[in-house]
Amino acid sequence: MPRLLDRTRALLRRLAGGAAAPGHPREAVEANERGNRASEAGDLAAAEKAYLDAARLAPGWSSPWFNLGILWKHQARWEETRDACRRVLALEPSSAGAAWNLGIAATALGDWAEARRAWRDAGVSIPDGKGPIELTLGPVPIRVSTADAPEVVWCERIDPARARVVSIPTPDTGRRHGDLVLHDGAPNGWRMLGDREVPVFDELALIVPSRFATFTVDVDLPSEEDRTALEAALSARELVAEDWTTQMQLLCKACSEGRPHAAGEGHVHREAAGWKVEHTIGIAAEALAPIEDALAEWVRGGPGRAHGEIVRALAGAALA
């Protein structure tokens, strides 16, 4: 099954190219289509060459530059993305897609004045100010580490393209609690937040790594009450923790990029039945000592409680 994001990109390219193609040289239209096919096949160098050929053959056509903006955005080539989006907007000032991608590129480059202009051109209400945009846009699921170990985690969105990770991602992702990430604006899946559906966005880049390290520890939790007591001991020391055994769900690619919560959306993923004593806990902390203190206090508080070795699985920026 093709990825939802790939289908979305293809649709955007067709929409950008189809309406504008009449009146442009046939060679330019063919070059743009070659670029689309190469991009969808993963041949990015060929796609870039074809789009540049199309732009050269039809300098008044915005579609090749729009496609180059998408291509370069997903390669984190921010100055080139910004240039491509500016070219689109010079030819087609009403292009909200180009304005949005310009906002992403300007954010990545720290050009806050241009980012504010771009978001407003895309229809987003942004307050006046200088420097980084700091808003409170609420929780959002982001798919981090998209190329290596993709995982959807919950974040707090602080502007249209940046979010701070509040979950504790598994170490394989290379992401930590507190990381600030740049994300795309095209939905690539959906999750439930309370009783409403929210889009999943893909990470584009890690902007600021967190000072928190990720620690893991295996514990024996005889009951729910023992887990509650462990959470209280960790919270008392201002430690953030997640029970990866019960709070994570492994999904296939199709479900992750779709609606895993929706009835009739494909197949059902197996869920564990009944209470399990052995749990793996992920903990975000700057140092080992408070974790040791919390676990020691917790073990003393009830029969059957135990823990294994505490492992610093991923160093924080301050500890690296």
VOVEX-287571 format. One record per residue (C-alpha): x, y, z. Coordinates in Angstrom, 2 decimals. Example, Ala and Ser with C-alpha at 12.3 -4.5 7.8 and 13.67 -1.06 7.14 Angstrom:
residues 2
r x: 12.30 | y: -4.50 | z: 7.80
r x: 13.67 | y: -1.06 | z: 7.14
END
This chain:
residues 320
r x: 0.00 | y: 0.00 | z: 0.00
r x: 1.51 | y: 3.39 | z: -0.96
r x: 2.21 | y: 5.71 | z: 1.90
r x: -0.47 | y: 8.29 | z: 2.61
r x: 2.18 | y: 11.01 | z: 2.55
r x: 3.40 | y: 9.89 | z: -0.88
r x: -0.16 | y: 9.99 | z: -2.17
r x: -0.64 | y: 13.45 | z: -0.69
r x: 2.54 | y: 14.76 | z: -2.29
r x: 1.55 | y: 13.26 | z: -5.63
r x: -1.90 | y: 14.87 | z: -5.41
r x: -0.37 | y: 18.25 | z: -4.55
r x: 1.94 | y: 17.99 | z: -7.53
r x: -0.90 | y: 17.05 | z: -9.88
r x: -3.04 | y: 19.91 | z: -8.59
r x: -0.13 | y: 22.31 | z: -8.92
r x: 0.69 | y: 21.11 | z: -12.41
r x: -2.63 | y: 20.25 | z: -13.99
r x: -4.38 | y: 23.59 | z: -13.73
r x: -1.35 | y: 25.59 | z: -14.78
r x: -0.17 | y: 23.37 | z: -17.65
r x: -2.31 | y: 24.80 | z: -20.49
r x: -0.41 | y: 27.50 | z: -22.36
r x: 3.03 | y: 26.27 | z: -21.30
r x: 5.45 | y: 24.52 | z: -23.63
r x: 4.84 | y: 20.82 | z: -24.06
r x: 8.49 | y: 20.12 | z: -23.24
r x: 8.09 | y: 21.88 | z: -19.88
r x: 4.95 | y: 19.91 | z: -19.02
r x: 6.68 | y: 16.66 | z: -19.93
r x: 9.73 | y: 17.56 | z: -17.82
r x: 7.49 | y: 18.37 | z: -14.84
r x: 5.74 | y: 15.02 | z: -15.21
r x: 9.09 | y: 13.24 | z: -15.41
r x: 9.99 | y: 14.94 | z: -12.16
r x: 6.78 | y: 13.73 | z: -10.56
r x: 7.41 | y: 10.15 | z: -11.62
r x: 11.04 | y: 10.25 | z: -10.49
r x: 10.11 | y: 11.75 | z: -7.13
r x: 7.45 | y: 9.12 | z: -6.48
r x: 10.00 | y: 6.43 | z: -7.43
r x: 12.52 | y: 7.85 | z: -4.95
r x: 15.01 | y: 9.07 | z: -7.58
r x: 15.45 | y: 12.53 | z: -6.09
r x: 18.40 | y: 13.59 | z: -8.25
r x: 16.46 | y: 12.83 | z: -11.43
r x: 13.39 | y: 14.58 | z: -10.05
r x: 15.39 | y: 17.72 | z: -9.25
r x: 16.93 | y: 17.82 | z: -12.73
r x: 13.55 | y: 17.37 | z: -14.41
r x: 11.88 | y: 20.08 | z: -12.34
r x: 14.73 | y: 22.50 | z: -13.01
r x: 14.41 | y: 21.72 | z: -16.73
r x: 10.68 | y: 22.46 | z: -16.55
r x: 11.30 | y: 25.74 | z: -14.73
r x: 13.88 | y: 26.76 | z: -17.36
r x: 11.55 | y: 25.89 | z: -20.23
r x: 8.56 | y: 27.71 | z: -18.68
r x: 9.88 | y: 30.55 | z: -16.49
r x: 6.37 | y: 31.89 | z: -15.90
r x: 5.00 | y: 28.57 | z: -14.56
r x: 4.88 | y: 28.12 | z: -10.79
r x: 4.38 | y: 24.34 | z: -10.65
r x: 8.01 | y: 23.22 | z: -11.17
r x: 9.13 | y: 25.58 | z: -8.39
r x: 6.35 | y: 24.34 | z: -6.12
r x: 7.52 | y: 20.78 | z: -6.71
r x: 11.14 | y: 21.75 | z: -6.06
r x: 10.06 | y: 23.36 | z: -2.80
r x: 8.52 | y: 20.07 | z: -1.66
r x: 11.54 | y: 18.07 | z: -2.83
r x: 14.07 | y: 20.31 | z: -1.08
r x: 11.97 | y: 20.60 | z: 2.07
r x: 12.16 | y: 16.85 | z: 2.62
r x: 15.94 | y: 17.02 | z: 2.14
r x: 16.24 | y: 19.83 | z: 4.74
r x: 17.73 | y: 22.15 | z: 2.10
r x: 16.18 | y: 25.17 | z: 3.70
r x: 17.69 | y: 28.07 | z: 1.76
r x: 16.79 | y: 26.39 | z: -1.53
r x: 13.29 | y: 25.62 | z: -0.21
r x: 12.85 | y: 29.26 | z: 0.74
r x: 14.00 | y: 30.39 | z: -2.70
r x: 11.65 | y: 27.98 | z: -4.49
r x: 8.66 | y: 29.10 | z: -2.40
r x: 9.45 | y: 32.75 | z: -2.99
r x: 9.49 | y: 32.06 | z: -6.73
r x: 6.10 | y: 30.34 | z: -6.54
r x: 4.57 | y: 33.23 | z: -4.62
r x: 6.00 | y: 35.77 | z: -7.08
r x: 4.18 | y: 33.91 | z: -9.87
r x: 1.12 | y: 32.83 | z: -7.87
r x: 0.62 | y: 35.06 | z: -4.78
r x: -2.45 | y: 33.13 | z: -3.61
r x: -0.63 | y: 29.78 | z: -3.20
r x: -1.29 | y: 28.84 | z: 0.43
r x: 0.81 | y: 25.69 | z: 0.03
r x: 3.87 | y: 27.67 | z: -1.02
r x: 3.28 | y: 30.16 | z: 1.80
r x: 3.12 | y: 27.29 | z: 4.31
r x: 6.32 | y: 25.71 | z: 3.02
r x: 7.97 | y: 29.12 | z: 3.10
r x: 6.92 | y: 29.41 | z: 6.75
r x: 8.56 | y: 26.04 | z: 7.48
r x: 11.78 | y: 27.00 | z: 5.69
r x: 11.95 | y: 30.42 | z: 7.36
r x: 11.38 | y: 28.77 | z: 10.75
r x: 14.20 | y: 26.30 | z: 10.09
r x: 16.48 | y: 29.19 | z: 9.18
r x: 15.45 | y: 31.31 | z: 12.16
r x: 14.13 | y: 34.07 | z: 9.89
r x: 11.24 | y: 35.00 | z: 12.17
r x: 10.11 | y: 38.09 | z: 10.27
r x: 9.64 | y: 36.09 | z: 7.08
r x: 8.08 | y: 33.20 | z: 9.01
r x: 5.45 | y: 35.56 | z: 10.43
r x: 4.66 | y: 36.96 | z: 6.97
r x: 4.46 | y: 33.48 | z: 5.47
r x: 2.12 | y: 32.08 | z: 8.14
r x: -0.19 | y: 35.06 | z: 7.73
r x: -0.16 | y: 34.60 | z: 3.94
r x: -1.13 | y: 30.97 | z: 4.58
r x: -4.11 | y: 32.13 | z: 6.64
r x: -2.70 | y: 31.56 | z: 10.13
r x: -3.27 | y: 34.23 | z: 12.79
r x: 0.17 | y: 35.12 | z: 14.20
r x: 0.69 | y: 37.90 | z: 16.77
r x: 3.16 | y: 40.69 | z: 16.15
r x: 6.59 | y: 40.35 | z: 17.67
r x: 10.27 | y: 39.75 | z: 17.08
r x: 12.26 | y: 36.59 | z: 17.50
r x: 10.90 | y: 33.04 | z: 17.79
r x: 7.14 | y: 32.55 | z: 17.69
r x: 5.92 | y: 31.14 | z: 21.01
r x: 2.27 | y: 30.09 | z: 21.00
r x: 0.19 | y: 27.55 | z: 22.90
r x: -1.43 | y: 25.42 | z: 20.21
r x: -2.05 | y: 22.30 | z: 22.28
r x: -1.10 | y: 18.63 | z: 21.98
r x: -0.21 | y: 17.16 | z: 18.60
r x: 1.02 | y: 13.70 | z: 17.55
r x: 4.30 | y: 13.82 | z: 15.62
r x: 5.99 | y: 10.93 | z: 13.82
r x: 9.64 | y: 11.34 | z: 14.82
r x: 12.73 | y: 9.72 | z: 13.33
r x: 10.81 | y: 9.09 | z: 10.12
r x: 13.74 | y: 7.57 | z: 8.19
r x: 15.29 | y: 5.29 | z: 10.82
r x: 12.87 | y: 4.25 | z: 13.58
r x: 9.51 | y: 5.99 | z: 13.06
r x: 7.38 | y: 6.40 | z: 16.17
r x: 4.36 | y: 8.60 | z: 16.83
r x: 4.75 | y: 10.58 | z: 20.06
r x: 2.77 | y: 13.35 | z: 21.70
r x: 4.15 | y: 16.87 | z: 21.60
r x: 3.11 | y: 20.40 | z: 22.52
r x: 2.84 | y: 22.56 | z: 19.43
r x: 4.35 | y: 26.03 | z: 19.90
r x: 3.88 | y: 27.40 | z: 16.38
r x: 2.63 | y: 26.06 | z: 13.04
r x: 5.87 | y: 24.11 | z: 12.38
r x: 7.52 | y: 23.47 | z: 15.77
r x: 6.59 | y: 21.20 | z: 18.67
r x: 8.25 | y: 20.08 | z: 21.89
r x: 8.18 | y: 16.35 | z: 22.69
r x: 6.29 | y: 15.56 | z: 25.90
r x: 6.20 | y: 11.79 | z: 25.55
r x: 9.27 | y: 9.65 | z: 26.20
r x: 10.22 | y: 8.19 | z: 22.81
r x: 11.98 | y: 4.84 | z: 22.75
r x: 15.79 | y: 5.15 | z: 22.46
r x: 15.95 | y: 3.77 | z: 18.90
r x: 14.30 | y: 6.96 | z: 17.63
r x: 17.17 | y: 9.13 | z: 18.86
r x: 14.56 | y: 11.52 | z: 20.28
r x: 14.06 | y: 12.54 | z: 23.92
r x: 11.45 | y: 14.10 | z: 26.17
r x: 11.84 | y: 17.86 | z: 25.69
r x: 13.33 | y: 17.80 | z: 22.18
r x: 12.18 | y: 20.65 | z: 19.94
r x: 11.35 | y: 19.37 | z: 16.46
r x: 10.39 | y: 20.93 | z: 13.15
r x: 7.41 | y: 19.22 | z: 11.53
r x: 5.56 | y: 19.18 | z: 8.24
r x: 2.06 | y: 20.55 | z: 7.70
r x: 0.65 | y: 17.66 | z: 5.64
r x: -1.30 | y: 15.11 | z: 7.75
r x: 0.11 | y: 11.58 | z: 7.57
r x: -2.29 | y: 9.64 | z: 9.77
r x: -4.75 | y: 10.41 | z: 12.56
r x: -5.07 | y: 9.79 | z: 16.29
r x: -7.70 | y: 10.44 | z: 18.93
r x: -7.30 | y: 13.24 | z: 21.48
r x: -10.16 | y: 12.75 | z: 23.91
r x: -13.24 | y: 12.55 | z: 21.71
r x: -11.81 | y: 14.33 | z: 18.69
r x: -9.58 | y: 13.23 | z: 15.84
r x: -6.29 | y: 15.07 | z: 15.29
r x: -3.76 | y: 14.80 | z: 12.43
r x: -0.33 | y: 13.20 | z: 12.74
r x: 2.49 | y: 15.28 | z: 11.28
r x: 5.92 | y: 14.02 | z: 10.23
r x: 9.08 | y: 15.40 | z: 11.76
r x: 11.34 | y: 17.23 | z: 9.33
r x: 14.29 | y: 17.97 | z: 11.61
r x: 15.49 | y: 18.08 | z: 15.19
r x: 15.96 | y: 21.75 | z: 16.06
r x: 17.05 | y: 21.79 | z: 19.71
r x: 17.97 | y: 18.56 | z: 21.54
r x: 16.71 | y: 18.14 | z: 25.09
r x: 18.91 | y: 18.18 | z: 28.19
r x: 16.98 | y: 15.15 | z: 29.47
r x: 18.45 | y: 11.70 | z: 29.05
r x: 16.26 | y: 8.65 | z: 28.51
r x: 16.64 | y: 5.93 | z: 31.15
r x: 15.00 | y: 2.51 | z: 31.01
r x: 14.31 | y: 0.04 | z: 33.79
r x: 12.40 | y: -3.24 | z: 34.03
r x: 10.14 | y: -3.46 | z: 37.08
r x: 7.80 | y: -5.97 | z: 38.68
r x: 4.37 | y: -4.43 | z: 39.25
r x: 2.16 | y: -6.90 | z: 41.11
r x: -0.92 | y: -4.67 | z: 40.64
r x: -2.26 | y: -1.37 | z: 39.33
r x: -1.82 | y: 0.06 | z: 42.83
r x: 1.90 | y: -0.71 | z: 42.66
r x: 2.17 | y: 1.18 | z: 39.39
r x: 0.34 | y: 4.15 | z: 40.90
r x: 2.78 | y: 4.11 | z: 43.81
r x: 5.74 | y: 4.05 | z: 41.41
r x: 4.33 | y: 6.98 | z: 39.47
r x: 3.93 | y: 8.91 | z: 42.73
r x: 7.53 | y: 8.21 | z: 43.82
r x: 8.89 | y: 9.39 | z: 40.46
r x: 6.60 | y: 12.42 | z: 40.29
r x: 7.65 | y: 13.53 | z: 43.79
r x: 11.15 | y: 13.96 | z: 42.36
r x: 9.83 | y: 15.79 | z: 39.27
r x: 10.70 | y: 12.86 | z: 37.02
r x: 8.69 | y: 12.15 | z: 33.87
r x: 8.01 | y: 8.46 | z: 33.23
r x: 6.01 | y: 6.26 | z: 30.85
r x: 5.03 | y: 2.63 | z: 31.16
r x: 6.03 | y: 1.45 | z: 27.70
r x: 4.47 | y: -1.96 | z: 28.31
r x: 0.94 | y: -0.59 | z: 28.57
r x: 1.10 | y: 2.88 | z: 27.01
r x: 2.58 | y: 1.91 | z: 23.65
r x: 0.90 | y: 0.13 | z: 20.77
r x: 2.86 | y: -1.40 | z: 17.90
r x: 1.15 | y: -0.69 | z: 14.59
r x: 1.85 | y: -1.75 | z: 11.05
r x: 2.72 | y: 1.00 | z: 8.58
r x: -0.76 | y: 1.13 | z: 7.03
r x: -2.47 | y: 1.60 | z: 10.39
r x: 0.10 | y: 4.10 | z: 11.67
r x: -0.48 | y: 6.27 | z: 8.60
r x: -4.25 | y: 5.81 | z: 8.73
r x: -6.85 | y: 5.77 | z: 11.49
r x: -5.96 | y: 2.91 | z: 13.86
r x: -8.85 | y: 3.88 | z: 16.16
r x: -11.54 | y: 3.69 | z: 13.46
r x: -13.81 | y: 0.68 | z: 13.08
r x: -13.52 | y: -0.99 | z: 9.70
r x: -10.15 | y: 0.62 | z: 8.89
r x: -8.45 | y: -2.68 | z: 8.17
r x: -7.26 | y: -5.33 | z: 10.60
r x: -7.12 | y: -5.50 | z: 14.39
r x: -3.79 | y: -5.40 | z: 16.20
r x: -3.43 | y: -7.88 | z: 19.02
r x: -3.63 | y: -6.40 | z: 22.51
r x: -2.32 | y: -7.97 | z: 25.68
r x: -4.98 | y: -9.60 | z: 27.85
r x: -5.03 | y: -9.16 | z: 31.62
r x: -2.50 | y: -7.60 | z: 33.95
r x: 1.18 | y: -8.26 | z: 33.29
r x: 3.66 | y: -8.10 | z: 36.18
r x: 6.81 | y: -7.36 | z: 34.15
r x: 6.88 | y: -3.84 | z: 32.76
r x: 9.46 | y: -1.67 | z: 31.02
r x: 9.50 | y: 1.94 | z: 32.17
r x: 11.00 | y: 4.87 | z: 30.30
r x: 12.15 | y: 7.79 | z: 32.45
r x: 13.33 | y: 11.27 | z: 31.44
r x: 15.90 | y: 12.71 | z: 33.82
r x: 19.11 | y: 14.72 | z: 33.93
r x: 20.80 | y: 12.42 | z: 36.46
r x: 20.63 | y: 8.85 | z: 37.74
r x: 20.48 | y: 9.57 | z: 41.50
r x: 16.84 | y: 10.72 | z: 41.78
r x: 15.70 | y: 7.64 | z: 39.85
r x: 17.61 | y: 5.38 | z: 42.23
r x: 16.06 | y: 7.16 | z: 45.21
r x: 12.54 | y: 6.88 | z: 43.81
r x: 12.87 | y: 3.17 | z: 43.01
r x: 14.41 | y: 2.35 | z: 46.40
r x: 11.55 | y: 4.11 | z: 48.20
r x: 9.00 | y: 2.38 | z: 46.01
r x: 10.45 | y: -1.12 | z: 46.55
r x: 10.34 | y: -0.62 | z: 50.31
r x: 6.68 | y: 0.31 | z: 50.14
r x: 5.13 | y: -3.01 | z: 49.17
r x: 5.67 | y: -6.77 | z: 48.74
r x: 6.57 | y: -8.20 | z: 45.33
r x: 8.00 | y: -4.95 | z: 44.02
r x: 11.38 | y: -5.19 | z: 42.30
r x: 13.43 | y: -3.56 | z: 39.58
r x: 16.37 | y: -4.44 | z: 37.36
r x: 19.33 | y: -2.38 | z: 36.24
r x: 18.69 | y: 1.27 | z: 35.43
r x: 20.12 | y: 1.93 | z: 31.97
r x: 20.88 | y: 5.32 | z: 30.49
r x: 19.75 | y: 4.41 | z: 27.00
r x: 20.08 | y: 7.84 | z: 25.38
r x: 22.15 | y: 10.75 | z: 26.66
r x: 20.67 | y: 14.22 | z: 26.99
r x: 22.29 | y: 17.19 | z: 25.29
r x: 23.87 | y: 18.33 | z: 28.58
r x: 25.26 | y: 14.84 | z: 29.26
r x: 26.48 | y: 13.87 | z: 25.79
END
